[in-house]
Structure formats: C-alpha cells, structure tokens
Amino acid sequence: MSGCRELSTSFDFTGGSSSCTDFYAGLAAGGFAYDVGFGDVDRARLRVSVAVPIDNLGPVDPGTEYYAFRASINRAKSTGVGSCAGCSVPACIVLNEIQLFQVPEAGNDPEITAAAGSNHVLWQSSTTGCAASAGGRTRSWGQLKSLYR
C-alpha cells in the first residue's frame, strides 16, 4: 500500500465463519487494483474483480447474503522498531458499491450500494461517522472524465 504494507484479496470462503453463503464454492479466481491518491491525496480506490468458471455460472437469490471478497492488510510492521510511518493515523475503509454481472438470461447487472449491515471498517479509531463522510463526492462531468483518462 505505502511500500511497507501488503494488500491482498481472497475469494475462498470454504472455511467461512459467518452465516453468509459462498456462491463461489471455492472455485473463484480474481484480482485487484489499488489506486493511491484516487480523487484526492488522502484517498485511494480498491477495485476487485472475481469470476467463477463458466460451468458454475448461475443466478443469485436476492434474499440471500453472499460473500463477495476478503481484503487483508498485512500489519506486520504496524508497531515497534521498523514500523511504517502512518500506522497510528486513523483510517476508515468504505465499501461504496458492488456491481454484480449475471448471466445474460437474468437481464440484470445490479449495482449494490446499500449494505445489509455496516459498509465500513475502522483503523486506530472509534469514530463511527466516517462512512457518511467518506462516501462519494459531488463532481462535475468534466471532473469525472478526468479520473478515467
């Protein structure tokens, strides 16, 4: 992330400890892109893509809560001698949306923007108002286009 911490993603929930459903059944593959300074100097964007083999495609049930991905930050250098700068700075990680690409027959690729529970996690902070302040910003069309050039 900042040169001393590693970010990783995982899509294997076969040993999951939650009541969520593992649609992937351990067969998913994917990756991620992490863009530091996205939109502003104190922000970043994590884009995750995941898919299952074509033989495992299928619709999801709107009444079922599914795992999507697991993002992990290696915190090995968080404290003590040789620790990374900034580890004591509070941070808020917010999940803004997930777009679900379904089989063409479903005729629907929804963007999920409402979390069933919380859409954020905190680091070094007990502030709970970060989700509201970390959400999207109002931007002009020109500003949005410049982000993707």
PyMOL commands that set and color helices and strands:
alter all, ss='L'
color gray80, all
select helices_A, chain A and resi 54-56+104-106+130-133+141-147
alter helices_A, ss='H'
color red, helices_A
select strands_A, chain A and resi 7-10+29-36+44-51+70-73+91-94+98-99+111-112+120-123
alter strands_A, ss='S'
color yellow, strands_A
deselect
rebuild
show_as cartoon
